[in-house]
């Protein structure tokens, strides 16, 4: 699982319609979660294909441990 700043992910979703569709599907299946850490909005992504796609677009997330 990786954590990404929400504002950076949003910009990529707007620019890449196919990424937006994959994102919606993953969200429906519960493989993406939104969270606020302090004052920062982040998304937690569990989907390996989405993680690879985001990295290919230049956005590297921070690894996070599985939450209980």
C-alpha positions as CSV (number, residue, x, y, z in Angstrom):
1,X,0.0,0.0,0.0
2,X,1.2,3.5,-0.8
3,X,0.2,7.0,0.3
4,X,-0.2,9.9,-2.1
5,X,-1.0,13.6,-1.6
6,X,-4.6,14.0,-2.8
7,X,-3.9,17.2,-4.7
8,X,-1.3,15.5,-6.9
9,X,-3.4,12.5,-7.6
10,X,-6.4,14.7,-8.6
11,X,-4.3,16.6,-11.2
12,X,-3.3,13.2,-12.8
13,X,-6.9,12.0,-12.8
14,X,-8.1,15.1,-14.6
15,X,-5.4,14.8,-17.2
16,X,-5.8,11.0,-17.9
17,X,-9.4,9.8,-18.4
18,X,-8.3,6.1,-18.5
19,X,-6.7,6.5,-15.2
20,X,-9.9,8.1,-13.8
21,X,-11.9,5.0,-14.9
22,X,-9.4,2.6,-13.3
23,X,-9.5,4.8,-10.2
24,X,-13.3,4.7,-10.0
25,X,-13.3,0.9,-10.4
26,X,-10.7,0.4,-7.6
27,X,-12.6,2.8,-5.3
28,X,-15.8,0.8,-5.8
29,X,-13.9,-2.4,-4.9
30,X,-12.4,-0.7,-1.8
31,X,-8.8,-0.7,-3.0
32,X,-8.5,3.1,-2.4
33,X,-9.2,5.1,0.7
34,X,-9.1,8.8,1.5
35,X,-7.7,10.0,4.8
36,X,-6.7,13.3,6.5
37,X,-3.3,13.3,8.2
38,X,-3.0,16.4,10.2
39,X,-3.8,19.1,7.7
40,X,-2.9,17.0,4.6
41,X,-5.5,15.1,2.5
42,X,-4.0,11.8,1.3
43,X,-5.2,8.7,-0.6
44,X,-4.1,5.2,0.4
45,X,-3.8,3.0,-2.7
46,X,-3.7,-0.8,-2.4
47,X,-4.1,-1.7,-6.1
48,X,-0.7,-2.7,-7.6
49,X,-1.8,-1.7,-11.1
50,X,-2.7,1.8,-10.0
51,X,0.5,2.2,-8.0
52,X,2.5,1.2,-11.1
53,X,0.5,3.6,-13.3
54,X,1.0,6.5,-10.9
55,X,4.7,5.8,-10.7
56,X,4.9,5.6,-14.5
57,X,3.4,9.1,-14.5
58,X,6.1,10.4,-12.2
59,X,4.2,10.2,-8.9
60,X,5.9,8.1,-6.3
61,X,4.0,7.3,-3.1
62,X,5.2,6.7,0.3
63,X,5.0,3.0,1.5
64,X,2.7,2.5,4.4
65,X,2.0,-0.5,6.6
66,X,-1.4,-2.1,6.5
67,X,-3.8,-0.5,8.9
68,X,-6.0,-2.6,11.3
